[in-house]
Amino acid sequence: MASSDRIEARAVIKFCSELGKTPTQTYKMIQTTSVKNSVSRSLVFEWHRRFRDGRESLKDDEGRGRKKKYGATLVTSIADALAKDRRLKVRTLSEMFGVGYGTIHRILTEDLQMSKVHARWVPRLLQDHEKELRVRDSRTF
């Protein structure tokens, strides 16, 4: 459920709570609207209780959910290791830094914005000018 859908559902629950509706009545009313697929019965009861107890905000509480188990120092360490050797595998990085495979993968994809590059090399025929460049460069070296 998207953030805007959650806030919309909470607004409906808050409105019904302020009208004096019971959680069951609120849930039945929601089931007749387009919000029905995103709201469970237990969620309606929970938020109804929160609004009845004086809560005003429709937004999530800060600090909820799982905390990150790594900091910026680990991200920079991994970035430095990859700058030295771009061929390091996720498993190798995991062993080097003592962090789980999934954590390393998350750091690479989310924090460092890296994506998988396929190792398969598909040869193509060189053009004549490319062949001439290779010959010239090999003679130079």
C-alpha positions in Angstrom: 0.0 0.0 0.0 1.4 3.3 -1.0 2.0 6.1 1.5 -0.7 8.3 0.1 -3.2 5.3 0.3 -2.3 4.8 3.9 -2.8 8.4 4.8 -6.1 8.5 2.9 -7.3 5.4 4.8 -6.3 6.9 8.1 -8.1 10.1 7.3 -11.3 8.1 6.7 -10.8 6.3 10.0 -10.2 9.6 11.8 -13.3 11.2 10.3 -15.5 8.2 11.3 -13.9 8.2 14.8 -14.8 11.9 15.2 -18.3 11.2 14.1 -18.7 8.7 16.9 -18.7 5.6 14.7 -17.5 2.3 16.2 -14.6 0.5 14.6 -16.9 -2.1 13.2 -19.1 0.5 11.6 -16.1 2.3 10.2 -14.7 -1.0 8.7 -18.1 -1.8 7.1 -18.2 1.7 5.6 -14.7 1.4 4.3 -15.6 -1.9 2.6 -18.1 0.0 0.4 -15.4 2.4 -0.9 -12.4 2.2 -3.1 -10.0 2.1 -0.1 -11.3 -1.4 0.9 -8.5 -3.4 -0.5 -5.8 -1.6 1.4 -7.3 -1.7 4.9 -7.5 -4.7 7.1 -10.0 -5.0 10.0 -7.2 -5.0 12.6 -5.7 -1.9 11.1 -9.1 0.0 11.3 -9.4 -1.1 15.0 -5.8 0.0 15.8 -6.1 3.4 14.2 -9.6 4.0 15.5 -8.2 3.4 19.0 -5.3 5.8 18.4 -7.5 8.6 17.2 -9.9 8.0 20.1 -7.0 8.3 22.5 -6.1 11.7 21.1 -3.8 11.2 18.2 -3.9 13.9 15.6 -1.3 13.0 13.0 -2.1 10.8 10.1 1.6 10.1 9.4 3.7 7.1 10.5 5.7 7.3 13.7 9.4 8.1 13.2 11.8 5.3 14.0 9.5 2.5 13.1 10.8 -0.5 11.1 14.1 -2.3 11.0 17.2 -0.2 11.6 20.2 -0.3 9.2 22.9 -2.5 10.5 25.7 -0.6 8.7 26.9 2.9 8.5 28.5 5.3 6.1 31.9 4.0 7.0 31.1 0.5 5.7 29.7 1.9 2.5 32.8 4.0 1.9 35.1 1.0 2.7 33.3 -1.1 0.2 33.4 1.6 -2.4 37.2 1.9 -1.8 37.7 -1.8 -2.1 35.8 -1.8 -5.4 37.8 1.1 -6.7 41.0 -1.0 -6.2 39.6 -4.2 -7.7 36.4 -4.0 -9.7 36.2 -7.8 -10.1 35.4 -8.5 -6.4 32.4 -10.7 -5.9 29.7 -10.1 -3.3 30.7 -13.2 -1.4 34.3 -12.0 -1.2 33.2 -8.6 0.0 31.0 -10.3 2.6 34.0 -12.3 3.9 36.3 -9.3 3.8 34.1 -7.0 5.9 32.3 -9.6 8.1 28.9 -8.6 6.9 26.1 -10.7 5.4 25.7 -11.4 1.7 22.3 -9.6 1.6 23.7 -6.5 3.3 26.6 -6.2 0.9 24.2 -6.7 -2.0 21.9 -4.0 -0.6 24.9 -1.6 -0.2 26.0 -2.2 -3.8 22.5 -1.8 -5.3 20.9 0.9 -3.1 23.7 2.9 -1.6 26.3 2.7 -4.4 23.7 2.5 -7.2 25.5 -0.4 -8.9 23.8 -3.0 -11.1 24.7 -6.3 -12.4 26.7 -6.4 -15.6 26.6 -9.5 -17.6 30.0 -11.2 -18.1 29.1 -12.7 -21.4 31.1 -11.1 -24.2 29.6 -11.3 -27.6 32.2 -10.9 -30.3 31.5 -8.8 -33.2 33.3 -8.4 -36.5 35.7 -5.5 -36.5 35.3 -2.8 -39.1 38.3 -2.1 -41.4 39.2 1.2 -39.6 39.1 -0.6 -36.2 41.5 -3.3 -37.5 43.9 -0.6 -38.8 43.8 1.1 -35.4 44.6 -2.1 -33.6 47.5 -2.8 -35.9 48.8 0.7 -35.4 48.5 0.6 -31.7 50.1 -2.9 -31.4 53.1 -1.6 -33.4 53.3 1.4 -31.2 53.5 -0.7 -28.1 
